[in-house]
Amino acid sequence: MPAWSSRAISVMAWNRVEGASVADGLSRALDVPVGDVSLPYASVSGVTGAGPLNIARQVGGLDAPWVVVNGGANDLGIGCGRANQGMLEALITPDGSKGAIPNLVRGLTARGSRVVWADYYTSPKFAGTACARLYADMEQRLGRMAAIMPAVLMVDMGDVIATSDPAMFDSDRIHPSPEGSRRIAALVAEAIRAADPTLR
């Protein structure tokens, strides 16, 4: 059964032209077809635009056993320009039960998909800034969401992407290098294999 990877933002779409995106790596790691609807500048709340830039619409028509999702950074704005508690609350409440992200995930699981939420790594460009602190808060909330939703797994891209390792990043010091994308794909593949005996 194919594991379709539907993703949201430029981290997931990066290196696609070279055939080295996270979706490409995930397909090779799991030896299954992996679809990819991710687009740069997409957002969970729709603040960056309607249509395909709205992640809920990106994944709205999917019917897949596994969906890999990531998002929230563009909602908060470049350099956390929209970094206020109001936007974070709109994305996900402190207990992880409400907001645009839980609603998005529930829509997928209600159709029978299992979801892997890939939490952000800290990029060198924003390490030590208000962005890093805000993302840490969001990570805790996402963890609580995953804990209360049986069909949801959460992986932390920071487990395989070290902020201090320039080889993991593109020249913009935000997006992953091909090796960074490969490591993210391996992390996601390992989580899916552990949870799905048909893909071992």
N, C-alpha and C positions, 0 to 999 in steps of 0.2 A: 504494500500500500504506500503510495507516495507520501512523503512528508513535505508539504508545501510550506515554504518560509515566506510569510508576508511581513514585510518590514516597513518601517515608517520614515526614517530620516536618513540624512546623508551619511552618517556613520555606517549604516548598513549598505547603502548604495555605492559607497566609495570603492574604487578599484574595479568597478564593473567592466569598464572598457578593456582592461587587461585580462579579463576573465579571472580576476582574483578577489572578487567581492566576498562578503560573508556567505551569501547564497551559493556562490560557486564552490567555496570551500566546504560548505555543509553538504552539498550534493556529492562531492567526492568522498567526504568522510563517512556518509551514511549509505552511499551507493544507491541513491534514489533520486528521482527528478525533484528539483526544488524550484518552485516559482518565486518570483521576486517582483513585488509591486512598489518597492520603496522609491521615494523621490526626495531629493534635497529640499529643505525648507518646509517640509510638511509639519503639521502640528496636530496635537490631540484635540485641542479645543476649537480648532478652525480659525485661530487668530491670524494665521499667515495666508489664509485664502480658502475658498470653497473648492468643490470638485476634488480632483486627485490630491490636492495639498491638504485635504482633511483626512486624517488617518482613519477615522471611523468609516468614511466613504471608500477609502482604499480597500479596506478589508470587508466591507459590507456584503459583497457577493461571494465571498470565499466559502468553499465547502471542502475542508481539508482536515485530516486527522490531527495534524500539528500546525500551529501558527506561531511564528516567532515575531515578537513585537518589541519595539523600543520607541521612546518618545518623551517629550516634555521639555527638552532644551529649547526648541524653537518657540514654544509657548512662553517661556520665561524671557526670551529675547537675547540677542547677541550681547555678550558681556553681562548677561542678567539684567538687561535694560528694563524688563518687566518684572524684576525680581522683588515681588512684594508678597506678603502673606495671602492677599486676596487671590492672586493667580495660582499660588500653590494650593490653596484651599479648593479652588475651582477644579484643579487637576485631581487631587486626592486628599481626603480628610485625614487627620492624625491617626484614626483607627483603621484606615485603609478600606473602609466600607463604602464610601460615597465619593462622587466626583466623576469627571470625564474619563479618567483612566479606568476605574472599576466598572463604569458603564460600558466602556469599549470592550473590556475583557469579558464581562457577562454576556454581551451580545455574541461573542465568539463561542463561549462555552455552551450557551443555550442552543447553538446549532450543532453541538456535538464535538467541537474541536477542543483539543487540549492546547494550552497556551504556555509558551516560554517567554517570560518577560526578561529581556536582557538589560540589566541596569548599567548605567554609565560608568566608564572609567573617568579618572580625573586627568584632563589634558594639561600638558605643561603650560599652555597659555593662560589657564585659569586657576592653576594650583595656588592655594593660599589666598584666593580672593573670596568675595561674598558668594560667587557662584559655587565654589567648592562646598561652602557651608550649607547653602541652600540645597544642593544636590544630595548632601549627606542626610538632610532632613527628609527629602523625598525618598531616598533609599530606605530609610526606616519605615516610612509609611507603606512603600511597596512591599516590603517584607511582611508587614502585617496583613496586607491584602492577600498575598500568596498563602499565608498561614490559614486564612479563613475560606479560601477557595480551593477545593480539592483538585480541580482540573488545571491548576496553575502552578507552574514551576518558576522560580526566579533564579537567574544566574547573575553573577557580578562580573562584568567585563574587566573590572579592576583587578580581579584575581589573576589575569593573564596579560594585562597591559600595564606595565610599570611606568608611572609618570616620569621617572628619572631616566628611562631608556629611550633615547632619541630614535633608535632603530624601529620602534613601534609606531612612529608617527610620520605623517606626511610633512612636507615643508611648512605647512600652515600651523603646525604644532597643535592641531585639534583633531583632525581625522586620522584614521589608521593607515599605516603603510600596508603594502601587500602582506608582509609578515604579521602585522597586527590583525588584519582581517582573517588570516589563516588561524591565528590563535583563538580569536573569538569564535570562529566556526567550530574549532575543535572542542572548545568549552561547551557550546550549545549541543553539539553532537553527543558528547559524553553524557550530558544531562538527559537527553532524549533516550539514548540507549539504555540508561539505567532505569528509566520509567516505562519503556516500551519493549517487551520481549520480542516483538516481531522485527525489530531493527537491530538486534544484537548479532 
